[in-house]
Amino acid sequence: MQFDPGNKVVKLCAQGMQSEAEGNTVQAHHLFQQAWDIAINDFEAFTAAHYLARNQQDPNDVLKWNLEALKRADAIKDDDMKAHYPSLFLNIGKSYETLGNIDEAKKYYADAAGYSSFLPPGKYADMIRIGISEGLKRTGTTKFNNDILNALIDNWCDRRELRPLSLILPAYTGNLGTENDVSKLISAISYLSATRCLNEVDQAAVDGLITALLK
């Protein structure tokens, strides 16, 4: 779906975000509601509903608008929309979690993880992936976890060994257990192993971890 910065709904939502940043949540809500009121197609309604969801005080209203955004996204039938689904499902999962419906939260966090491959590379994608990973952990449905790597990371943190942490954490904190995610983690660990910057014990643990992950 082609993004048009000159679209009236998009412009109103941008103004609403600016009002939010300035602490004027009432004005932001008015602008988001105005965007919803003038929306004439599913993409405009999807955009307005997304911003209305983040501007609600009642968790039930947050969920209502998140579900409305999903409904409108589903109606668009455009492959470009797939990149929006990870954040949509993440938001819905968080709404259900806030309301205490953990079973539904698990479902939507899992859906978010399933669509994570459609996120374009960048800081926004990293933020969404970490949010999904944390949601999965909170609801007891973590897709990827490794005790050996957790212990290594804890030790590196304690010893303030920044090099291995800088190489491993980007590939681990947002790891959702997909084949692509595991492959990226193996590449990061393999690179760390090749640098030979670790002590003998950690080097052996890292080399053994690579072998285990490749099985």
Secondary structure, DSSP 8 states (H G I E B T S, - for coil): ----TT-HHHHHHHHHHHHHHTT-HHHHHHHHHHHHHH--SHHHHHHHHHHHHTT-SSHHHHHHHHHHHHHHHHHH--GGGGGGHHHHHHHHHHHHHHTT-HHHHHHHHHHHHHTGGGS-SSHHHHHHHHHHHHHHHHTT--S---HHHHHHHHHHHHTT-HHHHHHHHHHHTT--S-HHHHHHHHHHHHHHHHHT-S-HHHHHHHHHHHHHHH-
